[in-house]
């Protein structure tokens, strides 16, 4: 766009153009879906939390002979430990960058580092899926059903949930159009159309009654019991703090979290 002005009998022209976008496109991050699915415990006065378990004393004695005393049973409990560890990322916004930045540099990069902490949690929490005792028969729709059977065989109770990787979801979609899954695709009670649609939020939908979620951060796909199978002990969630560094000169940003994850009931969790 040109704007013309008259100065001293001559016409001066000033030209303007859009030289930069009005906003910065956020970095690519994995979906954060795992945390609400875990057995959550909040801060205690210590770095270690024990998730208590009641040990099974076994079935009662049957067909006891009259006049014969029962054998005394020793009742025991056990626990699974989650140890909180410090995680985080630190960066410095120099005064030079802050002065020439087209956005509030400190505020912008504080959000970036907070997302890095959230991404670290997703990677670490997803790694505990490998502690599962049973395993899917394959990274397929049939394997998904096999995981359901694994949990049922372990007498699992509660809400089954599943976290899948993009590769697994892709194969499951392909399975929907093969001859072996025609009965599944034709069943109006199964939301196959939803499974085939894009998943821009990490929520795949409910497959055969199992709420399913998507993230690229998990090391393996896993089906487990929500709020039971895997535990999270969180001392503090992601937080950001700033510190003035006069020797840079600049503003140092620290984003941290303090938590521990563990597998509480491995038999009620099936991964690939």
Residue pairs with C-beta under 8 A, 6 or more apart in sequence:
1 15
1 16
1 17
2 13
2 14
2 15
2 16
3 13
3 14
3 16
4 11
4 12
4 13
5 11
5 12
5 14
6 12
20 102
24 103
24 108
26 115
27 112
27 115
29 115
29 118
29 119
30 119
30 122
30 123
30 215
30 216
30 217
31 122
31 201
31 202
31 213
31 214
31 215
31 216
31 217
32 118
32 119
32 121
32 122
32 202
32 215
33 122
33 163
33 202
33 203
33 213
33 214
33 215
34 121
34 122
34 125
34 126
34 163
34 213
34 215
34 217
34 218
35 121
35 122
35 125
35 232
37 161
37 163
37 213
37 224
37 226
37 227
37 230
38 125
38 227
38 230
38 231
38 232
38 261
39 51
39 227
39 228
39 229
39 230
39 231
39 232
39 264
40 227
40 231
40 232
40 234
41 49
41 51
41 82
41 231
41 232
41 233
41 234
42 234
43 234
43 235
43 236
44 233
47 83
47 84
47 85
47 235
47 260
48 81
48 82
48 83
48 84
48 233
48 260
49 81
49 82
49 84
49 231
49 233
49 260
50 79
50 80
50 81
50 82
51 79
51 80
51 81
51 82
51 231
51 262
51 264
52 77
52 78
52 79
53 77
53 78
53 79
53 80
53 264
53 265
54 77
55 75
55 76
55 77
55 78
57 73
57 74
57 75
57 76
58 73
61 70
61 71
64 70
80 231
80 262
80 263
80 264
81 262
82 231
82 232
82 233
82 260
82 261
82 262
83 233
83 260
84 233
84 234
84 235
84 258
84 259
84 260
85 258
85 259
85 260
86 256
86 257
86 258
87 117
87 120
87 121
87 124
87 256
87 257
87 258
87 259
88 117
88 254
88 255
88 256
88 257
89 113
89 116
89 117
89 120
89 254
89 255
90 113
90 252
90 253
90 254
90 255
91 109
91 113
91 252
91 253
92 245
92 248
92 250
92 251
92 252
92 253
93 105
93 106
93 109
93 250
93 251
93 253
94 248
94 249
94 250
95 248
95 249
95 250
95 251
97 105
97 250
98 105
98 106
98 250
98 251
101 108
106 242
106 251
106 253
109 253
110 240
110 242
110 253
110 255
113 240
113 253
113 254
113 255
114 238
114 240
114 255
116 255
117 238
117 255
117 256
117 257
118 238
119 217
120 257
121 238
121 257
121 259
122 215
122 217
122 218
123 217
123 218
123 219
124 261
125 230
125 232
125 261
126 163
126 215
126 217
126 218
126 219
126 220
127 218
127 219
128 230
128 261
128 262
128 263
129 163
129 218
129 219
129 220
129 221
129 222
129 224
129 230
129 269
129 271
130 219
130 220
130 271
131 230
131 262
131 263
131 266
131 269
132 222
132 224
132 263
132 266
132 269
132 270
132 271
133 154
133 266
133 267
133 269
133 270
134 147
134 150
134 151
134 153
134 154
134 267
134 269
134 270
135 150
135 270
135 271
135 272
136 143
136 144
136 146
136 147
136 150
136 221
136 223
136 270
136 271
136 272
137 143
137 146
138 146
138 272
139 167
139 168
139 171
139 221
139 272
140 168
140 171
140 172
140 175
141 171
141 172
141 175
141 176
141 181
141 184
142 175
142 180
143 168
143 272
144 162
144 172
144 207
144 208
144 210
144 223
145 208
146 270
147 162
147 222
147 223
147 270
148 160
148 208
148 210
148 223
150 223
150 270
151 160
151 223
151 224
151 225
151 268
151 269
151 270
154 267
154 268
156 225
156 267
156 268
157 225
158 225
158 226
158 227
158 228
159 211
159 225
159 226
159 227
160 209
160 210
160 223
160 224
160 225
160 226
161 210
161 211
161 212
161 213
161 223
161 224
161 225
161 226
162 207
162 210
162 211
162 212
162 213
162 221
162 222
162 223
162 224
163 212
163 213
163 214
163 215
163 218
163 221
163 222
164 172
164 204
164 212
164 213
164 214
164 221
165 214
165 215
165 216
165 218
165 220
165 221
166 214
166 216
168 221
168 272
169 199
169 204
169 214
172 195
172 207
173 195
173 196
175 181
176 184
176 185
176 192
176 195
176 196
177 185
184 190
184 192
185 192
190 207
190 208
191 205
191 206
191 207
194 204
194 205
195 204
195 205
195 207
199 214
202 213
202 214
202 215
203 213
203 214
204 212
204 213
204 214
205 211
205 212
206 212
210 223
211 226
220 271
220 272
221 271
221 272
222 269
222 270
222 271
222 272
223 269
223 270
223 271
224 230
224 268
224 269
224 270
225 265
225 268
225 269
228 264
228 265
228 268
229 263
229 264
229 265
229 266
229 268
229 269
230 261
230 262
230 263
230 264
230 269
231 261
231 262
231 263
231 264
232 259
232 260
232 261
233 259
233 260
233 261
233 262
234 257
234 258
234 259
235 258
235 259
236 256
236 257
236 258
236 259
237 257
237 259
238 255
238 256
238 257
239 255
239 256
239 257
240 253
240 254
240 255
241 253
241 254
241 256
242 251
242 252
242 253
242 254
243 251
243 252
243 254
244 251
244 252
245 251
245 252
263 269
